[in-house]
Amino acid sequence: MKEITDIIKSYELALVAGKKMALATVVHVEGSSYRRPGARMLVTDDGQLTGAISGGCLEGDALRKALLAISQQKNKLVTYDTTDENDTKLGVQLGCNGIVHILFEPIDKEQTNNPIELLKKAVAKRQNAILITLFSMHSRTSDQPGTCFLHLETDKEVVCNCEGQELYNVLLTESAEAYNKADSFFKTFDLGEKKQTVFAEYLNTPPSLVIAGAGNDIIPLVEMTSILGWDITVVDGRAGHATRQRFPKATQVLVSRAEDVLSHLKTDERTFFVLMTHNYNYDLSLLKQLIFLEECTYIGTLGPKKKLERMYTDMLAEGIMVSESQKTKIYGPVGLDIGAETSEEIALSVLAEIKTVLNKKSGLPLRDKSEPIHNRSDQQVKYSESDKEEFLCAVTTALP
């Protein structure tokens, strides 16, 4: 989501400057690639790049393709084959062993719901969204409808740039399936005389981190979290510590008693809490509320295990028994074991742990993982043998 918000900011600045733009989107990957479907890069006519579609290998050639799309004002699908490490056609040796399909869309600022405007609608509120990109990999000369459909979960708003009721019904059905799966997927259809692939992209709300505490050790945690593009709330009972001047990158800074914190927040299953006030009673009071917050999946507590055990004992004395199920969402001491000592290292440890919980991962070294780094179960388009032959004849590594 951070990449999308950065692209939107650059888009707004480019509009003011009167620049022309094109959006490059990774729409499909076969094999290994540095970026996965949904990675985007905005290109302006003066060569400014925002976002990334690779690890830097494709950006140079992609700039030229984007400028061509801007010049011709036509969507273009370009296929980069990185499986041949000795291939010097692109002037680089990619070594990713994958085939990457990138869609280039010139941005028409007069179009009310151009691809960037759809992205703006998708991130305007804290809600999940389905964004559909429609493209054809069977012929590079085929029309490429591009980013054309948005379905907002909470607002129930649907925006469609494609013509025809039949196509609208197809895309609406696929967006509903993406919501049910809570995941992105691909599917190919015979639409009229053309085969088109639907990339239904599930755009989840960004994680929200609520940090109880406003001491100096919170500053690097806020800085690192802002780089990830997460929503950040800093809350503390001390007005002299919880200030916007100390935490300019926080989404909100609150001065509140522990008993009133939740009344100021709107939480969901992607809201994470860390208790780092260095005030035992404040942390305890907040923990007593959080354990009953059903959607909460992560509560990190700073300090040794004996501090957390004392909290359990004190709550039991008040008649509050913390169940084993409730304990599973409490992480104390907070963070992964990386040998963290400084506040910056502790912040890294905390965020790494939250990321493993968010993505339901183990946190083990990737070298010990036998499966591919990325889950590709839903990242493949299903084709018949005749489709494959047609596709292999049509794809090209670069447009002339």
C-alpha positions in Angstrom: 0.0 0.0 0.0 2.9 2.3 0.6 3.9 2.1 -3.0 0.4 3.0 -4.1 0.3 6.1 -1.8 3.7 7.2 -3.1 2.4 6.9 -6.7 -0.6 8.9 -5.9 1.5 11.7 -4.4 3.7 11.8 -7.5 0.6 11.8 -9.7 -0.8 14.8 -7.9 2.5 16.7 -8.3 2.7 15.7 -12.0 -0.8 17.1 -12.6 0.1 20.4 -11.1 3.3 20.5 -13.2 1.4 19.6 -16.4 3.4 16.4 -17.0 2.2 13.4 -19.0 2.3 10.0 -17.3 2.0 6.3 -17.7 1.4 3.6 -15.1 3.4 0.4 -15.4 1.9 -2.6 -13.6 3.2 -6.2 -13.2 0.1 -8.1 -14.2 1.5 -11.7 -14.4 4.6 -13.6 -13.5 5.7 -17.1 -14.6 8.5 -18.5 -12.5 10.7 -16.3 -10.3 10.7 -12.6 -10.2 11.8 -9.8 -7.8 8.3 -8.2 -7.8 5.0 -10.0 -7.9 1.7 -9.1 -9.7 0.4 -5.8 -8.5 3.8 -4.0 -8.3 3.5 -0.6 -9.9 5.6 2.2 -11.2 4.5 5.7 -12.3 6.6 7.2 -15.2 6.4 10.9 -16.1 7.3 12.2 -19.5 10.5 13.8 -18.1 11.7 10.4 -16.8 10.7 10.5 -13.2 10.0 7.1 -11.7 7.9 6.3 -8.6 7.5 2.8 -7.4 9.3 -0.3 -8.9 8.5 -3.2 -11.1 11.7 -5.1 -10.5 14.9 -4.9 -8.5 16.2 -2.2 -10.9 16.8 -4.6 -13.9 13.8 -3.7 -16.0 13.3 0.0 -15.1 15.5 1.4 -17.8 13.7 -0.4 -20.7 10.4 0.1 -19.0 11.0 3.8 -19.1 11.3 3.7 -22.9 8.1 1.5 -23.2 6.2 3.9 -20.9 7.3 6.9 -23.0 6.1 5.0 -26.1 2.8 4.4 -24.5 2.5 8.1 -23.6 3.3 9.1 -27.2 0.9 6.6 -28.8 -1.8 7.0 -26.0 -2.4 3.3 -26.1 -2.2 0.6 -23.5 0.6 -1.9 -24.2 1.5 -5.3 -22.7 5.2 -6.1 -22.8 6.8 -9.4 -21.8 10.3 -9.7 -20.4 11.8 -13.2 -20.4 14.5 -13.4 -17.8 15.0 -17.2 -17.9 18.1 -16.9 -20.1 20.9 -15.5 -18.0 23.1 -15.1 -21.1 20.6 -13.0 -23.0 22.0 -9.5 -23.4 19.0 -8.1 -25.4 18.1 -5.9 -22.4 21.7 -5.0 -21.7 21.5 -6.8 -18.3 21.7 -10.4 -17.0 18.6 -10.6 -14.8 19.1 -14.1 -13.4 15.5 -14.2 -12.0 14.5 -17.2 -14.1 11.0 -15.9 -14.7 8.8 -14.3 -17.3 7.3 -11.0 -16.3 4.3 -9.4 -18.1 4.0 -5.6 -17.6 1.1 -3.5 -18.7 1.8 0.1 -19.6 -1.2 2.5 -19.4 -1.0 6.2 -20.4 -2.8 8.3 -17.9 -5.5 10.6 -19.2 -6.0 13.3 -16.7 -9.4 14.1 -18.2 -10.7 10.6 -17.5 -12.6 10.7 -14.2 -11.7 7.2 -13.3 -8.3 6.6 -14.9 -6.1 3.9 -13.2 -4.6 6.4 -10.7 -8.0 7.8 -9.8 -9.2 4.3 -9.1 -6.2 3.7 -6.8 -7.0 7.0 -5.0 -10.6 5.8 -4.4 -9.2 2.4 -3.1 -7.0 4.0 -0.4 -9.2 7.0 0.4 -10.8 5.2 3.4 -9.7 2.3 5.6 -11.5 -0.5 3.8 -10.6 -3.5 1.6 -11.0 -3.1 -2.1 -10.8 -5.3 -5.3 -9.1 -3.7 -8.2 -9.4 -5.6 -11.5 -7.0 -5.3 -14.4 -8.1 -6.8 -17.7 -5.4 -7.8 -20.3 -4.7 -10.3 -23.1 -1.5 -12.3 -23.3 -2.5 -14.1 -26.5 -1.6 -11.3 -28.9 0.4 -8.2 -28.4 -1.8 -6.4 -30.9 -5.0 -7.1 -28.9 -6.7 -4.4 -27.1 -5.5 -4.1 -23.5 -8.4 -2.7 -21.4 -6.1 -2.3 -18.4 -7.1 -1.2 -14.9 -10.8 -0.8 -15.3 -12.8 -2.0 -12.3 -13.0 -1.2 -8.6 -15.2 -2.7 -5.9 -15.0 -1.1 -2.4 -16.0 -3.4 0.4 -17.4 -1.1 3.1 -18.9 1.6 0.8 -20.3 -1.1 -1.6 -19.2 1.3 -4.4 -18.5 -0.2 -7.8 -16.6 1.7 -10.6 -16.3 0.2 -14.0 -14.6 1.7 -17.1 -15.5 -1.1 -19.4 -18.4 -1.1 -21.8 -21.1 -3.8 -21.9 -23.4 -5.3 -19.3 -22.1 -8.8 -19.8 -18.5 -7.7 -19.0 -19.7 -5.7 -16.0 -21.5 -8.8 -14.6 -18.4 -11.0 -15.2 -16.1 -8.5 -13.3 -18.6 -8.0 -10.5 -18.8 -11.8 -10.0 -15.0 -12.1 -10.0 -14.7 -9.2 -7.5 -17.1 -11.0 -5.2 -15.0 -14.1 -5.4 -11.9 -12.2 -4.6 -13.6 -10.9 -1.4 -14.7 -14.4 -0.5 -11.1 -15.6 -0.9 -9.6 -12.5 0.6 -6.9 -13.0 -1.9 -5.9 -12.1 -5.5 -6.3 -14.4 -8.4 -6.2 -14.8 -12.2 -8.8 -16.2 -14.5 -9.1 -16.2 -18.3 -12.4 -15.8 -20.2 -13.6 -15.8 -23.8 -15.1 -12.3 -24.0 -16.7 -12.0 -27.5 -14.0 -13.1 -30.0 -11.1 -12.3 -27.6 -9.5 -14.1 -24.7 -9.0 -11.8 -21.8 -7.3 -12.4 -18.4 -8.8 -11.0 -15.3 -6.3 -10.0 -12.6 -8.5 -9.6 -9.5 -6.3 -7.8 -7.0 -7.2 -7.9 -3.3 -6.1 -4.6 -1.8 -6.1 -5.0 2.0 -6.1 -2.2 4.4 -2.6 -1.2 5.7 -1.7 -2.5 9.1 -2.4 -0.1 12.0 0.1 0.0 14.9 -1.0 1.5 18.2 2.0 2.3 20.4 1.3 2.9 24.1 4.2 5.0 25.1 5.8 8.3 24.0 9.4 8.0 25.3 12.5 8.5 23.3 12.7 4.7 22.4 9.4 5.1 20.5 10.9 7.6 18.0 12.8 5.0 15.9 9.8 2.6 16.0 7.6 5.4 14.5 10.2 6.2 11.9 10.6 2.6 10.8 6.8 1.9 10.8 6.2 5.0 8.6 8.7 3.7 6.0 6.4 0.6 5.7 3.4 2.9 5.1 1.4 1.7 8.1 -1.1 3.8 10.1 0.5 4.8 13.4 -1.1 5.9 16.6 1.1 7.1 19.6 -0.8 7.3 22.9 0.5 8.3 26.3 -0.9 9.9 29.4 1.9 12.5 29.5 1.0 15.6 27.5 4.6 16.7 27.4 5.7 13.5 25.7 2.8 12.7 23.3 3.2 15.6 21.0 3.0 16.1 17.2 6.4 17.7 17.3 8.1 14.6 18.7 6.2 12.2 16.4 5.5 14.1 13.1 5.2 10.9 11.1 2.5 9.3 13.3 -1.0 9.3 11.9 -2.3 10.5 15.2 -0.9 11.3 18.6 -3.2 11.0 21.6 -3.0 12.1 25.2 -5.3 9.8 27.1 -5.7 7.8 30.3 -5.3 4.1 29.7 -8.9 3.5 30.5 -10.0 5.8 27.7 -7.6 4.7 24.9 -9.9 2.4 23.1 -12.7 5.0 23.0 -10.4 7.1 20.7 -9.6 4.3 18.3 -11.3 2.4 15.5 -9.8 -1.1 15.5 -9.9 -4.1 13.2 -8.1 -7.4 12.7 -5.1 -5.6 11.2 -4.7 -3.4 14.3 -1.6 -4.3 16.4 -0.7 -3.0 19.8 2.6 -2.6 21.6 2.8 -1.6 25.3 5.9 0.4 25.8 5.1 3.2 28.3 7.6 2.0 31.0 4.6 2.6 33.3 3.5 -0.7 34.8 0.1 0.5 35.8 -0.7 2.1 32.5 0.3 -1.0 30.5 -1.6 -3.2 32.9 -4.8 -1.2 32.6 -4.6 -1.2 28.8 -3.8 -4.9 28.7 -7.0 -5.7 30.7 -9.0 -4.1 27.9 -7.1 -5.5 25.0 -7.4 -9.2 25.9 -11.2 -8.9 25.4 -10.9 -7.2 22.0 -11.9 -10.0 19.8 -10.4 -8.7 16.5 -7.0 -8.0 18.2 -4.4 -10.6 17.2 -1.2 -9.1 18.6 -0.4 -7.4 21.8 3.3 -6.8 22.4 4.6 -6.1 25.9 8.0 -4.6 26.5 10.0 -6.0 29.4 11.0 -9.4 30.7 8.7 -12.4 31.1 8.4 -11.9 34.8 6.7 -8.6 34.2 4.1 -10.2 32.1 3.6 -13.0 34.6 3.1 -10.3 37.3 0.4 -8.8 35.1 -1.4 -12.1 34.9 -1.2 -12.5 38.6 -2.5 -9.0 39.3 -5.4 -9.5 36.9 -6.3 -12.8 38.5 -6.4 -11.0 41.9 -9.0 -8.7 40.4 -11.0 -11.7 39.1 -9.7 -11.5 35.5 -8.4 -14.9 34.4 -6.5 -14.7 31.1 -7.4 -17.8 29.1 -4.8 -19.8 27.1 -6.6 -18.5 24.0 -6.1 -14.9 25.0 -2.5 -15.6 25.9 -1.7 -16.7 22.4 -2.1 -13.2 21.1 0.1 -11.7 23.8 3.8 -11.4 22.9 6.0 -10.7 25.9 8.8 -10.0 25.8 8.0 -8.3 22.5 10.0 -8.8 19.4 12.1 -11.5 17.6 15.4 -12.8 19.1 17.9 -10.9 16.9 20.1 -9.7 19.8 18.6 -6.2 19.9 20.1 -3.8 22.4 19.5 -0.2 21.2 16.1 1.4 20.7 16.6 1.2 16.9 17.4 -2.5 17.0 14.4 -3.2 19.3 12.2 -1.3 16.8 13.4 -3.6 14.1 12.8 -6.7 16.2 9.3 -5.6 17.1 8.3 -4.8 13.5 9.8 -8.1 12.2 7.7 -10.0 14.8 4.5 -8.1 13.9 5.1 -8.8 10.2 5.5 -12.6 10.9 2.1 -12.5 12.8 0.5 -10.5 10.1 1.5 -12.9 7.3 1.3 -16.0 9.4 5.0 -16.8 8.8 7.6 -18.5 11.0 10.3 -15.9 10.9 12.9 -18.5 10.0 15.8 -17.8 7.6 14.7 -18.1 3.9 17.5 -20.5 3.3 15.8 -23.1 5.5 12.5 -22.8 3.5 12.0 -25.7 1.0 9.0 -24.0 -0.8 9.3 -20.9 -3.1 9.5 -17.6 -1.3 6.2 -16.4 -2.7 3.0 -18.5 -2.7 2.1 -19.0 -6.3 -0.9 -21.3 -6.0 -3.2 -18.6 -7.4 -0.7 -16.8 -9.5 -1.0 -18.9 -12.6 -3.4 -18.6 -15.5 -4.8 -21.9 -16.8 -4.5 -22.4 -20.5 -5.3 -25.3 -22.9 -2.5 -26.7 -25.1 -3.8 -24.7 -28.1 -3.8 -21.5 -26.0 -0.2 -22.1 -25.0 0.9 -22.5 -28.6 -0.9 -19.3 -29.6 0.6 -17.5 -26.7 4.2 -18.7 -27.4 3.9 -17.4 -30.9 2.6 -14.0 -29.8 4.8 -13.0 -26.9 7.9 -10.9 -27.4 10.6 -9.8 -25.1 10.4 -6.2 -26.2 8.3 -4.0 -28.4 10.2 -2.4 -31.4 
